[in-house]
Amino acid sequence: MTADDINHALRVRNVEPLYGWASGKTTKFNLITQGTQQLYYVDDLELDLDDILNGPLPPVPLDVTHTAHWLAIEGVQPSIVQNPSPADLAARAPKVISMPVLTNGLAATGGAGGDGMLVKAVLTRELQMYYEKVTEALTSGSEELRSLAVQSVTKDPGIQPLLPYLIQFVAEQVTHNIRKLHVTHAMMRLTRAMLDNPTLFVEPYLHQLVPNILTCMVAKRLCEDPTTEDHWSLRTYAAQLASHVCVTYGASYESLQPRVTKTLLRAFLDPLKPLSTSYGGIVGLAALGDEAVKILLVPNVTAFGDRIAGDLDGMEVDDAAGAAKAGKRIEATKCREIIVTVIAGFIRRSLANGAATAGGSAVVDETAVRGQIAGTYGNFADSIANAVFSEPL
């Protein structure tokens, strides 16, 4: 190892190298033996002092001088040696690319021009390469590459010009790859990364982000085989993401949370929609907090239990119709599990808050609570009561 190796390593880490220790020669070590001990020493070159004193002197260094020249005269750069040539300027000029218009008629820059015209935007070559690498990693089959891309978007402070492109990329991928679970999940992670990056100004693009999040929450089908692929975790992740958006930007946009809530409630209550959509509505409303659970979920649990009772009691059949019934039974079971989890957690928190209000001395009457649950939650009552008292309050 030489001093140049150390300097190269420092440059890679963006650390200023050491000066005065560079050497292109490899250090030579000699071996001497003293008894049974072996010692190595550097073979230094012996110099004669007379040769140094009688040798020629080095040339005198040039004095530091300053010259002045015109960078520009009335906005025009003169063609002189000190200034870059027109060819150099053309080579350094950033590439101008066309920004396509999003599906809602708004340009990717967030402008209000919905006339179908293309908007010109200037991106440096570095940003274009960054965009290509990130999008390629997010759609790849490597979880490691996807994680690195998400981590980079979360922390990189210089990608504000890429924000409209990334948001449009999310919209395109969610639309065209709705049944590719790894792609849609990666798009939700990318959305969270953009929201978590403190240097990105996301507010003008919320109207483009929220529909993608809701699609991954309440879409009818999010994978090729719903009976074997875990699309439930994607719906839950999208619900948490929607809650994060409402909490972060709800104060600035008063209509945001009511519109999201209305969409989720319709997905939960509409009997014509599949149970997978109802599941997304349930987890979405639960993510909005206890107030949404109290006002919107609790009054409708009994009716929803009656709706899925037939699917939960379906018989095993080997034909195609039986396979469809088996799929509905899986969806109904998932809905029942999430209803029980959400309502039981809500009741436990309510009982804990009541005990705290009473100074911590109140004793919960399990029989009375079970009776209230039986009279409120219909077919789910027994499962909810058992979940509430599965652990000490």
C-alpha angles and dihedrals in degrees: 000000000000135000088258090061090056091048092050090052091050092051091052089055090048091247121139109256125239115264126216097026101082117129131167094197126088114240112248120217125200126203126228127177125216109185106304095340122094120209130189124205136179114257102233121195112246113226126198111232091213091057090053094048094046095043123104118273119250117255117274111257118245119259119252110259135184129213131185130218138165117266091188138350114211090337095312119110112223118231101244133136094257094057124069116262122247089254091056091048091051091050092051096045114114116248117254113222132182117250111215121228118253123240094258092062096253121119118245089252090067094250123147097237105120098167094111094252119144117245119222116225130176118227125176119237090249092057091046091052090046091052092049093049094047095048092045091051094047093054095042124102093242116102090196092058092046091051092049091050092050091047091051093051090048094056108025109110098195106059101090091114088057095053097094090047093050092048091050089047089055091050093049095047094047090049099045100034101038091138096047101092098193091052097049091045090051090051091054090049089050090051091052090048091054091048092048095049104100093203096058121090100214102162097094089056101048091103087061097043100048097060090054091051093049091048091057089048105047105018114133094236129012102173142031096253114027092184095063107022121079102237089147092077090053091053090049092048091049089050091054089048092052090050090051091053093049093048094046100043104019093097092055095042110039095186094053101084096038091054093047091046092050091052093049094046091051090050090051099046104034106105091199093063121085120258091248087065090047089053090055090050091050096050090043094054091043091053090056091068143258094301091061090046092051097047103033110021106036097056092050102043095093094052091046090050090054090049095056098035092096093050092051092053096047118139125234113261126175100213129084092271089053091053090053091049090049089054091050090048090055090050092048091050091051091049091050092049094050092045091052092046095048097043094043091051090048092051093047091051091047092052091047091051090049091052091048090051089052091054096262093285098101116110118216113235101220094192092053092046092049089051092052091048091050091053095047111037106042115196091010095053099098094045092047093047092049090049092049094053097034088103131029113273 
